[in-house]
Amino acid sequence: MDRLRRRQVFADGGLPLAGEVLGLDAAVEEHTHDFLEVAVVLGGSVTHLSRSGEQVLTAGAVTAVRPGRWHGYAGPEAAVVGNLYLGEELLHAELRWLLEVGPLGRFLLSGGTAAGRLDDAARERVRDRLAELAQVHPGRGTAGAVQAVALAVAVLAELARTRLDAGAGPSAVGPAVRHAVLLLGREPQRAWTMTALAAAVGHSVSHLHREFRAELGCTPMDWLARTRAEVAASLLVQTDRPVAWVGQQVGWPDPNYFSRCFRRAHGMSPTAYRARNSAAPSPLPSADPAGRAEPVTGDRAGAPRLGSPHETTRGWLPRA
């Protein structure tokens, strides 16, 4: 749970994909990740802390934490949490078809807590798949990569069977919106306008605007701001480059404007965010009673660690 960076979670040279099952016996301080985390409460209860406030999660609850968004846990009571870790770039490459699967695509793109919850049988299946995934090395082009993707898809299929959205919306994220999201994610630093974005996806401005609002609940420019804030958050904790440099990398060259936009997204200034999240995380103990989280499998035996502490490709992030 303390492993915050992809180089600590994902296997060197492999797909940015991993999973594990953790028993929480103490609070986990607020922290951030530079990847997407999908968490399922497999047993017990715990209070989830995030920008949205405090929320008590009981068995079956599902949350998705977007890259750069901080969260933490408090007051665990016999809590067991299963985590699926995904590099954001996977949603636009190997797993892009997931964005076409009902409300699952919107859930993964937008984050938050699902409206429904998994039943006992679904939780057991998720636990088993994540425990298997924890032992796979998903090297690109290997049988391990195929197995890892299959296990991740099995976990996400369980989520797709429950109610993820609070209300009824479109059955999937349409191709035009998916294309726009991909373009904005690839080039957040570009001085995008609605006219340029609509032309790139082959829609009129009004049509793209309506589809974005209907499918993701915001405007394309709102989505661009959110994407820039996510990438900026990851750069702030992955590099020691000046804050102004980070703003330039994501398309906010004016430091004051960058600070205002970042604060709107994350509730604090870029400097405060870096100070809060840049401390080197401590290794996760395998079975230390003093530790804050204990890896468990279905029978609570110690599970293998994820990945290795070696640097891996940052994928969608610009290099420092």
C-alpha positions as CSV (number, residue, x, y, z in Angstrom):
1,M,0.0,0.0,0.0
2,D,3.0,2.3,0.5
3,R,4.3,1.7,-3.0
4,L,3.3,4.8,-4.8
5,R,5.3,4.9,-8.1
6,R,5.0,2.6,-11.1
7,R,8.7,1.7,-10.8
8,Q,7.9,0.1,-7.5
9,V,4.7,-1.7,-8.6
10,F,5.2,-2.7,-12.2
11,A,7.7,-5.3,-13.4
12,D,10.7,-3.8,-15.2
13,G,10.1,-3.9,-19.0
14,G,6.6,-5.4,-18.7
15,L,3.1,-4.2,-19.1
16,P,2.1,-1.6,-16.5
17,L,-0.4,-4.0,-14.9
18,A,-0.4,-5.6,-11.5
19,G,-2.6,-6.7,-8.7
20,E,-2.5,-7.7,-5.0
21,V,-4.6,-8.5,-2.0
22,L,-3.9,-6.6,1.2
23,G,-5.0,-6.9,4.8
24,L,-5.2,-3.5,6.5
25,D,-4.6,-3.4,10.2
26,A,-3.8,0.3,10.6
27,A,-4.5,3.6,8.8
28,V,-2.8,4.3,5.5
29,E,-1.8,8.0,5.1
30,E,-3.0,10.0,2.2
31,H,-0.9,9.4,-0.8
32,T,-1.0,9.6,-4.6
33,H,-0.1,7.2,-7.5
34,D,1.1,7.8,-11.0
35,F,-1.2,5.0,-12.3
36,L,-4.9,4.1,-12.1
37,E,-5.9,2.1,-9.0
38,V,-9.1,0.1,-8.8
39,A,-9.8,-1.0,-5.2
40,V,-12.3,-3.6,-4.0
41,V,-13.1,-4.0,-0.3
42,L,-13.1,-7.8,0.0
43,G,-13.9,-8.0,3.6
44,G,-14.4,-5.9,6.7
45,S,-14.8,-2.1,6.5
46,V,-12.6,1.0,6.2
47,T,-13.0,4.7,5.8
48,H,-11.7,6.0,2.5
49,L,-10.2,9.5,2.5
50,S,-10.1,11.5,-0.7
51,R,-10.7,15.0,-2.2
52,S,-14.4,14.2,-2.0
53,G,-14.3,13.7,1.7
54,E,-14.6,10.6,4.0
55,Q,-16.6,7.6,3.1
56,V,-17.1,4.4,5.0
57,L,-16.6,1.4,2.6
58,T,-17.8,-2.0,3.5
59,A,-17.4,-5.4,1.8
60,G,-18.2,-5.2,-1.9
61,A,-17.5,-1.5,-2.3
62,V,-15.4,-0.5,-5.4
63,T,-13.4,2.7,-6.0
64,A,-11.3,3.9,-8.9
65,V,-8.5,6.4,-8.1
66,R,-7.3,8.3,-11.1
67,P,-3.5,9.0,-11.5
68,G,-2.5,12.0,-9.5
69,R,-5.6,11.9,-7.2
70,W,-4.7,11.5,-3.5
71,H,-6.4,9.1,-1.2
72,G,-5.9,7.2,2.0
73,Y,-7.6,4.9,4.6
74,A,-8.6,5.3,8.2
75,G,-10.2,3.1,10.9
76,P,-9.9,-0.3,9.2
77,E,-11.9,-3.1,10.9
78,A,-10.8,-6.5,9.7
79,A,-10.4,-4.8,6.3
80,V,-9.1,-6.7,3.3
81,V,-8.7,-4.7,0.1
82,G,-7.9,-6.1,-3.4
83,N,-6.1,-3.6,-5.7
84,L,-5.8,-3.7,-9.5
85,Y,-3.1,-1.3,-10.8
86,L,-3.3,-0.1,-14.4
87,G,-1.0,2.2,-16.3
88,E,-3.2,4.9,-17.9
89,E,-1.8,4.2,-21.3
90,L,-3.2,0.6,-21.2
91,L,-6.7,2.1,-21.5
92,H,-5.7,3.6,-24.8
93,A,-3.8,0.6,-26.1
94,E,-4.1,-3.1,-25.1
95,L,-7.3,-2.5,-23.1
96,R,-8.9,0.3,-25.1
97,W,-11.9,-1.9,-26.0
98,L,-12.9,-1.8,-22.3
99,L,-14.0,1.8,-22.9
100,E,-16.8,0.3,-25.0
101,V,-18.2,-1.9,-22.3
102,G,-21.2,-0.3,-20.7
103,P,-20.5,2.2,-17.9
104,L,-17.2,0.5,-17.1
105,G,-15.4,2.8,-19.5
106,R,-16.8,5.9,-17.8
107,F,-15.9,4.5,-14.4
108,L,-12.3,3.9,-15.3
109,L,-11.9,7.3,-17.0
110,S,-13.7,9.3,-14.4
111,G,-12.9,7.5,-11.1
112,G,-14.9,7.6,-7.9
113,T,-16.9,5.1,-5.9
114,A,-19.3,2.7,-7.6
115,A,-23.0,3.0,-6.9
116,G,-23.4,-0.7,-6.5
117,R,-21.3,-3.4,-4.8
118,L,-20.0,-6.9,-5.4
119,D,-21.7,-9.8,-3.8
120,D,-19.9,-12.6,-1.9
121,A,-19.3,-14.8,-4.9
122,A,-18.0,-11.9,-7.0
123,R,-15.6,-10.8,-4.2
124,E,-14.2,-14.3,-4.0
125,R,-13.6,-14.4,-7.7
126,V,-11.9,-11.0,-7.6
127,R,-9.7,-12.1,-4.6
128,D,-8.6,-15.2,-6.5
129,R,-7.8,-13.4,-9.7
130,L,-5.8,-10.6,-8.0
131,A,-3.9,-13.2,-5.9
132,E,-3.0,-14.9,-9.2
133,L,-2.1,-11.6,-10.8
134,A,0.3,-10.8,-8.0
135,Q,2.4,-13.8,-9.0
136,V,2.6,-13.1,-12.7
137,H,5.5,-11.3,-14.5
138,P,3.7,-9.6,-17.4
139,G,6.8,-9.1,-19.7
140,R,5.7,-7.6,-23.0
141,G,5.2,-10.2,-25.7
142,T,5.3,-13.1,-23.3
143,A,2.8,-15.6,-22.0
144,G,2.9,-13.7,-18.7
145,A,1.5,-10.6,-20.4
146,V,-1.3,-12.6,-21.9
147,Q,-2.1,-14.2,-18.6
148,A,-1.9,-10.8,-16.8
149,V,-4.3,-9.2,-19.2
150,A,-6.7,-12.1,-18.9
151,L,-6.7,-11.9,-15.1
152,A,-7.2,-8.1,-15.2
153,V,-10.1,-8.4,-17.6
154,A,-11.7,-11.1,-15.4
155,V,-11.6,-8.7,-12.4
156,L,-13.0,-5.8,-14.5
157,A,-15.7,-8.1,-15.8
158,E,-16.9,-8.6,-12.3
159,L,-17.2,-4.8,-11.9
160,A,-19.0,-4.5,-15.2
161,R,-21.8,-6.8,-13.8
162,T,-22.6,-4.4,-11.0
163,R,-24.0,-0.9,-11.0
164,L,-21.1,1.5,-11.4
165,D,-23.1,4.7,-12.3
166,A,-25.5,6.5,-10.0
167,G,-27.9,7.2,-12.9
168,A,-28.7,5.9,-16.3
169,G,-26.4,7.2,-19.1
170,P,-25.2,6.1,-22.5
171,S,-24.3,2.4,-22.8
172,A,-20.6,3.2,-23.6
173,V,-18.1,5.9,-24.3
174,G,-18.6,6.6,-28.1
175,P,-15.7,6.5,-30.6
176,A,-15.6,10.3,-31.0
177,V,-15.2,10.9,-27.3
178,R,-12.7,8.1,-26.9
179,H,-10.7,9.6,-29.7
180,A,-10.8,13.0,-28.2
181,V,-9.8,11.7,-24.8
182,L,-6.8,9.9,-26.4
183,L,-5.7,13.0,-28.2
184,L,-5.9,15.2,-25.1
185,G,-4.0,12.6,-23.1
186,R,-1.3,12.3,-25.7
187,E,-0.7,16.0,-26.1
188,P,-1.9,17.8,-22.9
189,Q,0.6,20.6,-23.5
190,R,-0.9,21.5,-26.9
191,A,-2.9,24.8,-27.0
192,W,-6.1,22.9,-27.8
193,T,-9.3,24.7,-28.9
194,M,-12.7,23.2,-29.4
195,T,-12.4,23.9,-33.1
196,A,-9.1,22.0,-33.4
197,L,-10.3,19.1,-31.3
198,A,-13.6,18.7,-33.1
199,A,-11.8,18.8,-36.5
200,A,-9.4,16.1,-35.3
201,V,-12.2,13.7,-34.4
202,G,-14.3,14.6,-37.4
203,H,-17.2,16.2,-35.5
204,S,-18.7,19.7,-35.3
205,V,-18.0,21.6,-32.2
206,S,-21.6,21.5,-31.0
207,H,-21.8,17.7,-31.7
208,L,-18.6,16.9,-29.8
209,H,-19.6,19.2,-26.9
210,R,-23.0,17.4,-26.6
211,E,-21.5,13.9,-26.7
212,F,-18.8,14.7,-24.1
213,R,-21.4,16.1,-21.7
214,A,-23.7,13.1,-22.2
215,E,-21.1,10.5,-21.9
216,L,-18.5,11.9,-19.4
217,G,-20.6,14.6,-17.7
218,C,-18.2,17.5,-18.6
219,T,-17.0,19.6,-21.5
220,P,-13.9,18.7,-23.6
221,M,-12.1,21.7,-22.1
222,D,-13.0,20.5,-18.6
223,W,-11.5,17.1,-19.5
224,L,-8.4,18.7,-20.8
225,A,-7.9,20.6,-17.5
226,R,-8.4,17.4,-15.5
227,T,-5.9,15.6,-17.8
228,R,-3.3,18.3,-17.4
229,A,-3.8,18.3,-13.6
230,E,-3.3,14.5,-13.5
231,V,-0.1,14.6,-15.6
232,A,1.2,17.6,-13.6
233,A,0.6,15.7,-10.4
234,S,2.6,12.8,-11.6
235,L,5.5,15.0,-12.8
236,L,5.6,16.8,-9.5
237,V,6.3,13.6,-7.6
238,Q,8.4,11.8,-10.3
239,T,10.8,14.7,-10.9
240,D,12.5,17.5,-9.0
241,R,12.2,19.9,-11.8
242,P,10.9,23.4,-11.0
243,V,7.1,23.8,-10.6
244,A,7.1,26.3,-13.6
245,W,8.7,23.6,-15.8
246,V,5.9,21.2,-14.8
247,G,3.3,23.7,-15.8
248,Q,5.0,24.2,-19.2
249,Q,5.0,20.5,-19.9
250,V,1.2,20.3,-19.5
251,G,0.2,23.4,-21.3
252,W,0.0,25.9,-18.4
253,P,3.1,28.1,-19.0
254,D,1.9,30.9,-16.7
255,P,2.9,29.8,-13.1
256,N,0.0,31.7,-11.5
257,Y,-2.6,30.2,-13.8
258,F,-1.0,26.8,-13.4
259,S,-1.3,27.1,-9.6
260,R,-4.9,28.2,-9.7
261,C,-5.9,25.3,-12.1
262,F,-4.0,22.8,-10.1
263,R,-5.5,23.9,-6.8
264,R,-9.0,23.6,-8.4
265,A,-8.3,20.0,-9.3
266,H,-6.4,18.8,-6.3
267,G,-7.3,21.2,-3.5
268,M,-3.8,22.4,-2.9
269,S,-1.0,24.3,-4.7
270,P,1.6,22.4,-6.8
271,T,4.3,23.1,-4.2
272,A,2.1,21.8,-1.4
273,Y,1.2,18.7,-3.4
274,R,4.9,17.9,-4.1
275,A,5.8,18.3,-0.4
276,R,3.0,16.1,0.6
277,N,3.6,13.3,-1.8
278,S,7.2,13.2,-2.8
279,A,8.6,11.5,0.3
280,A,10.3,8.2,-0.6
281,P,7.8,5.5,0.4
282,S,9.0,2.8,2.7
283,P,9.1,-0.9,1.6
284,L,5.9,-2.9,2.2
285,P,6.5,-5.5,5.0
286,S,5.5,-9.0,4.1
287,A,4.4,-10.1,7.5
288,D,5.6,-7.5,10.0
289,P,3.0,-6.8,12.7
290,A,4.3,-3.3,13.0
291,G,3.6,-2.7,9.3
292,R,0.5,-0.9,8.0
293,A,-0.5,-3.4,5.4
294,E,0.1,-7.1,5.0
295,P,-0.2,-8.8,1.6
296,V,-2.6,-11.7,1.8
297,T,-3.9,-14.4,-0.6
298,G,-7.1,-16.2,-0.2
299,D,-5.9,-17.9,3.0
300,R,-4.0,-14.8,4.2
301,A,-0.6,-16.3,3.6
302,G,2.2,-13.9,2.6
303,A,1.9,-13.0,-1.1
304,P,4.9,-12.2,-3.4
305,R,5.8,-8.6,-3.8
306,L,4.8,-6.8,-7.0
307,G,7.4,-5.8,-9.6
308,S,10.8,-4.5,-8.6
309,P,12.4,-1.2,-7.6
310,H,13.9,-0.7,-11.0
311,E,13.0,2.3,-13.3
312,T,10.4,1.5,-16.0
313,T,9.1,3.5,-19.0
314,R,6.9,6.3,-17.9
315,G,4.6,5.8,-20.9
316,W,2.3,8.8,-21.3
317,L,4.5,11.1,-19.2
318,P,7.1,13.4,-20.7
319,R,10.6,12.5,-19.6
320,A,12.4,14.8,-17.2
